[in-house]
Amino acid sequence: MRREINEDYYIQTLEDYPIQEIEQFFAENADYSILSSGASEPKREARELFSTLPEGKTLEDKFVFGIFERAGKLIGLIDLVKNYPEQDTWIIGLMLLSTQNRRQNIGKLIHVAGVKFVKKSGCKKLRLGVLEQNIGGLCFWQSLGYKKCTQKEMEIHGKISLVWVLEMDLD
């Protein structure tokens, strides 16, 4: 499935996309991995992008998309899980843009496209987690209208972090 975001970018599912290119994307954009777990492991990160799920969810509940420049270069990733933690609430598991494509309003465009996609499936609320140390990420999500709900501890590959849980109503 491919959807146009605008004349410069499109989003498509990554189910048939070469895993080596996703690994390369993680290798070139290791800052978030280092922030979250203290290390960059592109092969593991690419594998986990497709397999990590909250308890009680299946791969049929997960949607993994790539964000591409018009010429076909992968510049971002987003994964969504439907109906978690409750019916009609979806979570954004990861949204990661390449370092050179941040702070250019591309994230906002991706979010708008993502909201259209989930609303067509009956989603009424989006939810996500932001690492406490990811100040830029927290500011970005709040600028889109997400509100802090709670904070919890989370272990990511042996590193304990505080995570802000944010939500946004789509009604």
C-alpha positions as CSV (number, residue, x, y, z in Angstrom):
1,M,0.0,0.0,0.0
2,R,1.4,3.4,-1.0
3,R,-0.2,6.8,0.0
4,E,1.0,10.2,-1.2
5,I,1.7,12.6,1.6
6,N,2.4,15.5,-0.7
7,E,4.3,16.1,-4.0
8,D,7.6,15.4,-2.2
9,Y,6.9,12.4,0.0
10,Y,5.0,9.2,0.2
11,I,4.3,6.5,2.8
12,Q,4.1,2.8,2.1
13,T,4.1,-0.5,4.0
14,L,7.4,-2.1,4.5
15,E,6.4,-5.8,4.4
16,D,8.3,-6.4,1.2
17,Y,11.0,-3.8,1.6
18,P,14.6,-5.2,1.9
19,I,15.6,-5.6,5.6
20,Q,19.1,-4.6,4.8
21,E,17.9,-1.1,3.8
22,I,16.0,-0.8,7.1
23,E,19.1,-1.9,9.0
24,Q,21.1,0.8,7.1
25,F,18.5,3.4,8.0
26,F,18.9,2.5,11.7
27,A,22.7,2.5,11.4
28,E,22.6,6.0,9.8
29,N,20.2,7.3,12.4
30,A,21.5,5.8,15.6
31,D,20.9,8.8,17.9
32,Y,17.5,7.6,19.1
33,S,18.7,4.0,19.7
34,I,21.6,5.3,21.8
35,L,19.3,7.6,23.7
36,S,16.8,4.8,24.5
37,S,19.1,1.9,25.1
38,G,22.6,3.2,25.2
39,A,23.7,1.3,22.1
40,S,23.0,1.1,18.4
41,E,22.2,-2.4,17.0
42,P,20.7,-1.9,13.5
43,K,20.1,-5.6,12.7
44,R,18.2,-6.1,16.0
45,E,16.3,-2.8,15.7
46,A,15.2,-3.7,12.1
47,R,14.0,-7.1,13.2
48,E,12.2,-5.7,16.3
49,L,10.5,-3.1,14.2
50,F,8.4,-5.9,12.7
51,S,8.1,-8.2,15.7
52,T,7.8,-6.1,18.9
53,L,4.2,-6.1,20.2
54,P,2.4,-5.2,23.4
55,E,1.1,-8.2,25.4
56,G,-2.0,-9.7,23.9
57,K,-1.5,-8.3,20.4
58,T,-0.6,-10.2,17.2
59,L,1.2,-9.3,14.0
60,E,-2.2,-8.7,12.4
61,D,-2.6,-5.7,14.7
62,K,0.7,-4.1,13.7
63,F,1.3,-1.8,10.7
64,V,4.9,-0.8,9.8
65,F,5.4,2.0,7.2
66,G,8.3,3.7,5.6
67,I,8.4,7.3,4.7
68,F,10.1,8.0,1.3
69,E,11.3,11.0,-0.6
70,R,9.8,11.1,-4.1
71,A,13.0,9.6,-5.6
72,G,12.5,6.5,-3.4
73,K,14.9,7.1,-0.5
74,L,13.8,5.9,2.9
75,I,13.7,8.9,5.3
76,G,11.6,7.6,8.1
77,L,9.7,4.8,9.9
78,I,6.4,4.6,11.7
79,D,4.7,1.7,13.4
80,L,1.2,1.5,14.7
81,V,-0.7,-1.1,16.8
82,K,-4.4,-1.1,16.7
83,N,-6.8,-1.4,19.6
84,Y,-4.2,-1.1,22.4
85,P,-4.5,-0.7,25.3
86,E,-8.2,-0.6,24.6
87,Q,-10.6,-0.8,21.7
88,D,-10.5,2.2,19.3
89,T,-7.2,3.4,20.8
90,W,-4.1,2.9,18.6
91,I,-0.5,3.3,19.7
92,I,2.4,4.8,17.8
93,G,5.2,2.4,18.7
94,L,8.0,4.3,16.9
95,M,8.2,7.3,14.6
96,L,11.7,8.0,13.5
97,L,12.9,10.4,10.9
98,S,16.4,10.5,9.5
99,T,18.5,13.2,11.2
100,Q,18.7,15.4,8.1
101,N,14.9,15.4,7.7
102,R,14.0,16.5,11.2
103,R,12.7,20.0,12.0
104,Q,11.3,20.5,8.5
105,N,7.6,19.8,9.2
106,I,7.9,16.4,7.7
107,G,7.0,14.8,11.0
108,K,3.8,16.8,11.1
109,L,2.9,15.7,7.6
110,I,3.5,12.1,8.5
111,H,1.3,12.5,11.6
112,V,-1.5,13.9,9.5
113,A,-1.3,11.0,7.1
114,G,-1.2,8.5,10.0
115,V,-4.3,10.1,11.6
116,K,-6.2,9.8,8.4
117,F,-5.2,6.1,8.2
118,V,-6.2,5.2,11.7
119,K,-9.5,7.2,11.7
120,K,-10.6,5.1,8.6
121,S,-10.3,2.1,10.9
122,G,-12.4,3.5,13.6
123,C,-9.6,4.8,15.9
124,K,-10.8,7.5,18.3
125,K,-7.6,8.0,20.3
126,L,-3.8,7.8,19.6
127,R,-1.4,7.0,22.4
128,L,2.4,6.9,22.5
129,G,5.4,6.9,24.9
130,V,8.2,9.5,24.9
131,L,11.4,8.9,26.8
132,E,11.8,11.5,29.6
133,Q,15.3,12.4,28.2
134,N,13.9,13.0,24.7
135,I,13.0,16.6,25.2
136,G,12.8,17.4,21.5
137,G,10.4,14.5,21.0
138,L,8.2,15.5,23.9
139,C,8.0,19.1,22.5
140,F,7.1,17.7,19.0
141,W,4.3,15.5,20.2
142,Q,2.9,18.2,22.5
143,S,2.9,20.7,19.6
144,L,0.6,18.3,17.7
145,G,-1.9,18.3,20.6
146,Y,-0.8,15.3,22.6
147,K,-1.3,15.5,26.4
148,K,0.6,13.8,29.1
149,C,-1.4,11.1,30.9
150,T,1.0,9.3,33.1
151,Q,4.7,8.4,33.6
152,K,6.1,4.9,33.9
153,E,9.4,3.1,34.1
154,M,10.3,1.1,31.0
155,E,13.3,-1.2,30.4
156,I,14.8,-1.0,26.9
157,H,17.5,-3.6,26.4
158,G,18.7,-3.4,30.0
159,K,18.4,0.3,30.4
160,I,15.6,1.7,32.7
161,S,14.0,4.9,31.5
162,L,11.1,7.0,32.6
163,V,8.6,7.3,29.8
164,W,5.8,9.9,29.4
165,V,2.6,8.3,28.1
166,L,0.8,10.8,25.9
167,E,-2.6,10.7,24.3
168,M,-4.6,12.6,21.7
169,D,-8.4,12.3,21.1
170,L,-9.3,12.2,17.4
171,D,-13.0,12.9,17.8
